[in-house]
Amino acid sequence: MDNLVITVARGFGSCGKRIAKQIADDLGIHCYENRILMLASQMSGLDEEVFAEVNEKLRSQNVFSAFLKGLPMQRSPKVEDRKFVSDEKLFEYQKQIIEQLADTESCVIVGKCADWILKDRPNVISLYIEAPRRFTLKEIMNRMGVNEATAARSITQTDKYRAEYYEHYTGGNYWTNPVNYDLTINTERVGFEGAVKLVEDYIKIKYPDFNIKCTNTGSTQEA
């Protein structure tokens, strides 16, 4: 196995993206989330002929990751306060970017149905990270500086959007189905550091011969 891909689905306020970023930091690999959407959005603005040319060039030179690394990372929780509307073209570009990343490098990919897109690949570990509402409320209130009512509404809206997004693009599967994942982790029960350690121990169990040395860089401030 040349590379390892870890996909992370998460409930809003569960610390899932922070856990994903910490695992990536510890393993010395990149974590991708909002930058995949940014690049896909840029690519979807091209007409079909231009896109085909750009896509072929990117694939032949293996520079998808270079483009992504040059885009800004999202540092704060992003609330999805809009109704889900599908965009098949945009999703197809996201899918191609995710597949290209999985082909070419070890990385952590957050959201974007990455677990489903890569489900048949032997080099993938898929995680679902969640926490009870009492935990996610405190997390969102602290990180966004909002009151409990606003935090509750943000959690409900964002999780609803993610569930509808996942169901649509996976052909009817549901986002919280534990069968989709290697591990389902309750952040409240194991804590931030415990969740990170649990995943890193699982990597050693599932891929004992895969040589990624944890750097133990400490906690991260990534959203």
Secondary structure, 3 states (H helix, E strand, C coil): CCCCEEEEEECCCCCHHHHHHHHHHHHCCEEECHHHHHHHHHHHCCCHHHHHHHHHHHHHHCCHHHHHHCCCCCCCCCCCCCCCCCCHHHHHHHHHHHHHHHHHCCEEEECCCHHHHCCCCCCEEEEEEECCHHHHHHHHHHHHCCCHHHHHHHHHHHHHHHHHHHHHHCCCCCCCCHHHCCEEEEHHHHHHHHHHHHHHHHHHHHCCCCCCCCCCCCCCCCC
